[in-house]
Amino acid sequence: MVRSQNSDRYLQFGAVILLVSFAVIVYGHVFSNGLCCADDSLFATVAKNLAFGKGYVSTPLDGGIGLRPFDPAIGTGPTVIIPAAALVYVVGNVPWAPGFATATISLSLLLFLAFILLRRTSGGGAYVCTSILLLYSLTAGIHFEHWYSLLGETPAALLCVAGAGLLARHPQRRSSILVASLLYGLALMTKLLSLLAFIPTAVWLLFKAMRIQDRSRDLVNCVLGAIAFATPFALFEVWKVGVLGPHLYRQNTMEFLGFFKAQSTAANGGLGNIAAVIMQALNRYSSNSAVMQQRFGFSPVTLLLVGALAVCLVWRYADSHFIKLFCLFLVTAALTEISWWLLISNGWPRYALIGLLLYFFAVSCAVFVKRSWLITSSITALLLMIFFPGYSRFSDPIRFVLKYRCAYTPRLTNLLSTVRFLGELQHDQPFVMGIWSTGSDIEYSLPTVGNFIRYDHVPKDREGGAILVRNKIWVDFQPMPEFTAWEEKCDETLWDAPPYVVSRCPGSTR
C-alpha cells in the first residue's frame, strides 16, 4: 500500500512535469510558427476582421471583391474565433495571436481535466502521463499545428473530454448535466463534427431517464441539458439572422448543408440503393484505413482490439464508477467519430483527429485498473508500446523549439517584411492573388481589410499595372494553368522574400 501511494505521488509529479514541458513546446511553436497553414490563416482573417469592427466576415473564397459574412466554408466556429478576435483586438494582428488563443484554450482544458483526475482518483498521475504521451505521439510532426492554430480539432475534442469528465463525476446532479451539455455545445460551435461525440452521451441520458419509475426529474434534466447544448448554436444563428436577414440566412444555410455534405462522400449517393451505399462505405473503409495507416501509423483493427481490451479491463477491474462512466462516454464518442471517418467521410486525415484524440483519452483509462502498482505500470507501458509508430516523430517539435527559441522562423520574418513592403507600395487597387490560400496569411497580416481580388475577377481594364502577390508554397501546392499564365505575364519582380513574391503586370492601371 505504501509502495502504491509513493508511486502515485511520483506519477503525479511526473504529470506536472509533462504538462509544463508540453506547454513550453506548444507555446514555442505559437511564437515561432504562427499562421502555420492556409486554413489557419483564413480563420485568423475572420478573427482579425471581427477585431477590426468589420464583423464575422472573410474574403470571399470565390475570389470576388469585398467581404462575405458568415461564409459556410469557414470550418472553425466562434468558440475559438471569438477569443482569438479578442486577443487580436488587444495585441493587434501579430502572427502569434490566433495560435496563442487556441493553445491557451487547449492547455487550460488539459489542466482542468488533470485537476479533476488528480484530485478524485489515486491513478490520476498515471492517466495524465499516459494520455499526454499518447496525444503527443499522435500529433507530433505533421499534425502538431493543431495545438497552436485555429484549425479547431484539438479544442473541440478537449471540450468533449471536459464535458464527459464533468458528467461522469456527478451524473445525477442537474448542474453537472447543464455545464457538461454546455461544454459539448461549445465543442459543436468549434467543429460541427463534435455533434457525433455528443450523440452517445445524449442517448445515455435519455436511456437512464426512461429506465427509472420516477422519470419526471431526469426528463427535465434531459430537456435542460438539450437547451444548454443548443444555446451556443442558437445564439450564433440569431447573430447570423440579424446580420444577413431571413432570405440570405436561408441561402447561407443551404450552402452550408451543401458544404457539409461534400465532406461525407458516402452520403452523396443518397439512400435509395442500400446495397450501393453499403458498397461505397466498404470502399471508403478500405481507402481510409490505408490513409490512417500511412498518416498515423496504425490500423482500425488495432484501434478496435486495444479499445475493446481497455474497456473490458476498466469495466471489470476499475474501482471507481466515475472512471467507468468517463471511459464509456469517451469510447462511444470515439467509436462514433472514427466510424464516420472510416465509412462516410472524404478521408482527409485531420477530420479523423477528433475521434483519435477522444480514443486515446479513452484507452488511457486502463491505467485505473486497481490491482497493484506493478500492473498499473505494466498497462501504462503496454499502451505506450502499442502505439509506438508515432514515436519516430517524437523529437520533431522539441528540435523545432530548441532551434528557434520563440524567435520567428524565416517564413514569418519574410511575411512581415513583405507586409511592410506592400504598405509602402503606392497602389490604390486590390492586390491580385491566386486561389484564396495563396494570399490568406498576407491578408491577415496587413493593417487593412479586404486587400485582395482573385486573378479571374480582375476587370480587363484593370489588368495593366496590377500587383500580383502570392505565397509560392500554396501556388506550387495546387498549380493552376490560368494563374501560371498571370505569373509569366506579370514578370516584373518587385519583391522576393521566399516564399512570398510580389510582381507587377505590364501596362498601367486606368
Secondary structure, 3 states (H helix, E strand, C coil): CHHHHHHHHHHHHHHHHHHHHHHHHHHHHHHHCCCCCHHHHHHHHHHHHHHCCCCCEECCCCCCCCCEECCCCCCCCHHHHHHHHHHHHHHCCCCCHHHHHHHHHHHHHHHHHHHHHHHHCCCHHHHHHHHHHHHHHHHCCCCHHHHCCCCCHHHHHHHHHHHHHHHHHCCCCHHHHHHHHHHHHHHHCCCCCHHHHHHHHHHHHHHHHHHCCCCHHHHHHHHHHHHHHHHHHHHHHHHHHHHHHHHHHHHHHHHHHHHHHHCCHHHCCCCCCHHHHHHHHHHHHHHHHHHHHHHHCCCHHHHHHHHHHHHHHHHHHECCHHHHHHHHHHHHHHHHHHHHHHHCCCCCHHHHHHHHHHHHHHHHHHHHECCCHHHHHHHHHHHHHHCHHHHHHCCHHHHHHHHHCCCCCHHHHHHHHHHHHHHHCCCCCCEEECCHHHCHHHHHHCCCCCCEEEHHHCCHHHCCCCEEEEEHHHHHHCCCHHHHHHHHHCCEEEEEECCEEEEECCCCCC
